Amino acid sequence: MKTQPVNTSLMEINPTQDYSDRPSCLKAIYRQLFKENRNFDFFHNSTLDSLFLAGELTTRDMICELLCSEMYRDYILEVNSNYHFISLCFERVLGRPPEDQEKYQWSSFLATEGLRAFAEKLTGSDEYIAAFGDNIVPSRRSLKLFSSDQNLPALPKEQSIQRYGGEGNTNQYRPHYYGSILRWENGQPPRLVRQIFAVIAVASAIEVIRIFLTVAIAAFKTGSF
């Protein structure tokens, strides 16, 4: 499977950086592939890192292996639909968003051939090799993508809660109560207050019934009925 030709008017005229220092290059690779996360140390694969730092893996090899890794599968593939995963991989590996037809074709390829075949095909594509070769870290090549790592697509709230399940993050999705301004415990008034409200409600109902009966009796006596 080949990637489709890209409209060159969308390409950015910025030279990509060739990282000669392998530790810096390794850091850039993780930053490029795991953009929605800030704790990159958590995602590091010590075995792959050692091979890369020793010069036994090229940048292209490293990216391919990380795409196939259990970490990428668990934290990127399994929390997104296949279509969205394809979009993320195109943006991070080829530096551009996929065309609609590409998204459908590559999603089908991923579903039938598996993650490793997908990663090898993507990093071995003519487009990837022409743009980045073996040793350049992928970067943005399309004006349709944000250049800043801060401008990232938000995760669905269910996935965000699952991944970052802290109390503060969960609270923002809880329904807000805009009733009484009184800060009662658990959002409920004390028992005594509730009892008083209940008595008032019953008394009000009795008074309404009394007035209705009084009017009805008076009307009956005067022959209005």
C-alpha positions as CSV (number, residue, x, y, z in Angstrom):
1,M,0.0,0.0,0.0
2,K,1.3,3.4,-0.9
3,T,0.5,6.8,0.5
4,Q,-1.3,9.2,-1.8
5,P,0.3,12.2,-3.4
6,V,0.0,15.3,-1.2
7,N,-1.0,18.8,-2.3
8,T,2.3,20.6,-2.1
9,S,0.6,23.9,-1.3
10,L,0.0,22.5,2.2
11,M,3.7,21.7,2.8
12,E,5.8,23.9,5.1
13,I,9.1,25.2,3.8
14,N,11.1,24.5,6.9
15,P,14.1,22.2,6.9
16,T,13.7,19.2,9.3
17,Q,16.4,18.9,11.9
18,D,18.9,16.0,11.8
19,Y,19.8,15.2,15.4
20,S,23.4,14.1,15.5
21,D,23.3,13.7,19.3
22,R,21.5,10.4,19.9
23,P,20.1,11.2,23.4
24,S,18.6,14.4,22.1
25,C,17.2,12.5,19.1
26,L,15.7,9.9,21.4
27,K,14.0,12.5,23.4
28,A,12.6,14.1,20.2
29,I,11.3,10.8,19.0
30,Y,9.3,10.2,22.2
31,R,8.0,13.8,22.2
32,Q,6.8,13.3,18.6
33,L,5.0,10.0,19.1
34,F,3.5,10.6,22.6
35,K,2.4,14.2,22.2
36,E,-0.7,14.1,24.4
37,N,1.4,13.0,27.4
38,R,3.9,15.0,29.4
39,N,5.5,12.3,31.5
40,F,7.7,10.8,28.7
41,D,9.8,8.8,31.1
42,F,6.8,6.6,31.8
43,F,6.7,5.5,28.1
44,H,10.3,4.8,27.6
45,N,11.2,1.2,26.5
46,S,14.7,0.5,28.0
47,T,15.5,-2.2,25.6
48,L,14.7,-0.1,22.5
49,D,16.4,2.9,24.0
50,S,19.6,0.9,24.6
51,L,19.7,-0.4,21.0
52,F,19.1,3.1,19.6
53,L,21.7,4.8,21.8
54,A,24.2,2.1,20.8
55,G,23.6,2.8,17.1
56,E,21.9,-0.5,16.4
57,L,18.6,1.1,15.4
58,T,18.1,4.0,13.1
59,T,15.6,6.8,13.9
60,R,13.2,5.2,11.4
61,D,13.7,1.7,13.0
62,M,13.1,3.2,16.5
63,I,9.8,4.9,15.4
64,C,8.6,1.7,13.8
65,E,9.4,-0.3,16.9
66,L,7.7,2.2,19.2
67,L,4.6,2.1,17.0
68,C,4.5,-1.6,17.5
69,S,5.2,-1.5,21.2
70,E,2.8,-2.6,23.9
71,M,2.9,0.9,25.3
72,Y,1.7,2.5,22.1
73,R,-0.9,-0.1,21.6
74,D,-2.3,0.3,25.1
75,Y,-2.2,4.1,25.4
76,I,-2.8,5.3,21.8
77,L,-4.4,2.6,19.8
78,E,-6.8,1.1,22.3
79,V,-8.2,4.4,23.6
80,N,-9.0,5.7,20.1
81,S,-11.0,4.4,17.1
82,N,-9.0,3.0,14.2
83,Y,-9.8,6.1,12.1
84,H,-8.5,8.4,14.8
85,F,-5.5,6.3,15.4
86,I,-4.7,6.4,11.7
87,S,-5.0,10.2,11.8
88,L,-2.6,10.4,14.8
89,C,0.0,8.2,13.1
90,F,-0.1,10.1,9.9
91,E,0.3,13.4,11.8
92,R,3.1,12.1,13.9
93,V,5.0,9.9,11.5
94,L,4.4,11.5,8.1
95,G,3.9,15.1,9.4
96,R,0.5,15.6,7.8
97,P,-3.1,14.6,8.2
98,P,-4.5,11.7,6.0
99,E,-6.8,12.2,3.1
100,D,-10.2,10.6,3.7
101,Q,-9.5,7.7,1.3
102,E,-6.2,7.0,3.0
103,K,-7.9,6.9,6.3
104,Y,-10.3,4.2,5.2
105,Q,-7.6,2.2,3.4
106,W,-5.1,2.2,6.2
107,S,-7.7,1.5,8.8
108,S,-8.7,-1.6,6.9
109,F,-5.1,-2.6,6.6
110,L,-4.5,-2.1,10.3
111,A,-7.6,-4.3,11.1
112,T,-6.6,-7.1,8.8
113,E,-2.8,-7.1,9.0
114,G,-2.2,-6.0,12.6
115,L,-0.2,-3.2,14.2
116,R,3.3,-4.4,13.2
117,A,2.5,-4.7,9.6
118,F,0.9,-1.2,9.7
119,A,4.0,0.3,11.4
120,E,6.4,-1.3,9.0
121,K,4.4,-0.2,6.0
122,L,4.0,3.4,7.2
123,T,7.6,3.9,8.1
124,G,8.8,2.1,5.0
125,S,6.6,4.1,2.6
126,D,8.2,6.1,-0.2
127,E,6.7,9.3,1.3
128,Y,8.3,8.7,4.7
129,I,11.7,7.8,3.3
130,A,11.7,10.8,0.9
131,A,10.7,13.2,3.7
132,F,12.8,11.9,6.6
133,G,15.0,9.1,5.5
134,D,16.6,6.9,8.1
135,N,17.8,9.4,10.6
136,I,15.6,12.5,10.7
137,V,12.9,12.8,13.4
138,P,9.5,13.4,11.7
139,S,8.1,16.9,12.0
140,R,5.2,18.9,10.7
141,R,4.9,19.1,6.9
142,S,1.4,20.4,6.6
143,L,-0.2,23.8,7.4
144,K,-3.3,21.9,8.5
145,L,-1.5,20.8,11.6
146,F,-0.7,22.9,14.7
147,S,3.0,23.5,15.1
148,S,2.8,23.7,18.9
149,D,2.6,20.6,21.1
150,Q,0.1,22.4,23.2
151,N,-2.5,22.4,20.5
152,L,-3.5,18.8,20.7
153,P,-6.8,17.1,20.0
154,A,-8.7,16.6,23.3
155,L,-9.5,13.1,24.4
156,P,-13.1,12.1,25.0
157,K,-14.0,12.7,28.6
158,E,-14.5,9.0,29.4
159,Q,-11.0,8.3,28.2
160,S,-9.6,11.3,29.9
161,I,-11.1,10.2,33.2
162,Q,-9.8,6.7,32.7
163,R,-6.3,7.9,32.0
164,Y,-6.1,10.7,34.4
165,G,-8.4,9.6,37.1
166,G,-7.5,12.1,39.8
167,E,-10.2,13.7,41.9
168,G,-9.7,17.1,40.3
169,N,-10.1,15.8,36.8
170,T,-13.2,13.7,37.7
171,N,-14.9,16.7,39.5
172,Q,-15.0,18.8,36.3
173,Y,-17.3,16.3,34.7
174,R,-19.8,16.0,37.6
175,P,-23.1,17.8,37.2
176,H,-23.1,21.2,38.9
177,Y,-25.9,22.2,41.3
178,Y,-27.0,25.7,41.0
179,G,-29.7,25.7,43.7
180,S,-29.3,27.2,47.2
181,I,-26.3,29.4,47.8
182,L,-26.1,27.9,51.3
183,R,-23.2,25.5,51.7
184,W,-25.0,22.6,53.3
185,E,-23.1,19.3,53.9
186,N,-23.6,16.9,51.0
187,G,-25.7,19.5,49.3
188,Q,-28.7,18.7,51.7
189,P,-30.2,21.0,54.4
190,P,-30.1,19.7,58.0
191,R,-32.8,17.3,59.1
192,L,-34.6,20.0,61.2
193,V,-34.7,22.4,58.3
194,R,-36.2,19.6,56.1
195,Q,-38.8,18.9,58.7
196,I,-39.8,22.6,59.0
197,F,-40.1,22.7,55.2
198,A,-42.3,19.6,55.3
199,V,-44.6,21.1,57.9
200,I,-44.9,24.3,55.9
201,A,-45.7,22.4,52.8
202,V,-48.4,20.4,54.6
203,A,-49.9,23.5,56.2
204,S,-49.9,25.3,52.8
205,A,-51.8,22.4,51.3
206,I,-54.3,22.3,54.1
207,E,-54.9,26.0,53.7
208,V,-55.5,25.7,50.0
209,I,-58.0,23.0,50.6
210,R,-59.8,25.0,53.3
211,I,-60.1,28.0,51.0
212,F,-61.4,25.9,48.1
213,L,-64.0,24.2,50.4
214,T,-65.1,27.6,51.8
215,V,-65.6,29.0,48.3
216,A,-67.4,25.9,47.2
217,I,-69.8,25.9,50.2
218,A,-70.6,29.6,49.8
219,A,-71.3,29.1,46.1
220,F,-73.6,26.2,46.9
221,K,-75.5,28.2,49.5
222,T,-76.1,31.1,47.1
223,G,-77.1,28.7,44.3
224,S,-74.2,29.6,42.1
225,F,-73.8,25.8,41.3
